[in-house]
Amino acid sequence: MFAPDYPIVGARLLLRPLDAERDSAAVYAYQSRPDVCRYIPYEPRTLDEVRAKLTDTGVSRSTLEREGQVLHLAVVVRETEELVGDVILAWRSEAHRSGELGYVLHPAAQGHGYATEAVGLLLGLAFDGLGLHRVTARIDARNTASAAVLRRAGFRQEAVLLENEWFKGEWTDEIDFAIL
């Protein structure tokens, strides 16, 4: 079992398990916004939907027992203790030692380097904690800010998949990034 010692502490941020009772309102503040949900798989969520996701251990986990499971953690500013986003680390394959990560931040927290720092903390968990060899991230090609985050974190662009997915009513292009 992979059970990190929480919180994961960075220079300005910490990552910790999400708690439905404590964190639902803060998560709702950004997951309810159409501008935030534009490039991510889900539509804007209601407060009840956010609570349900945070209480579902199949969706919101702080430990990993086997491939196919996903860590889902809060991104918190250390100085203010404000939850500003959430991150995921999916364990894709034990045999291939591969994983995938994702992140979302409240717009008020964007542009401060928090996403890059949070991705760096996740990579520490992936490589040093879980022993992965390769971590990927897949983004909508229109999301140039996210591409910049991944490049700053050391990812390389590996593929552009044209009209790869029927996504929210239109064909969209995907960019795949990876880091070893």
Protein Blocks (a to p, Z undefined) as FASTA:
>chain_A
ZZdddddddfkbccddddfklmmmmmmmmmmpmklmmmgmbdcddfklmmmmmmmmklmc
cbdfbghiacddddddfklopafbdcddddfblklopadddddddfklgonlmmmmmmmm
mmmmmmmmnopabdcddddfklmmlmmmmmmnopacfbdcehkbcgehiacdddddddZZ
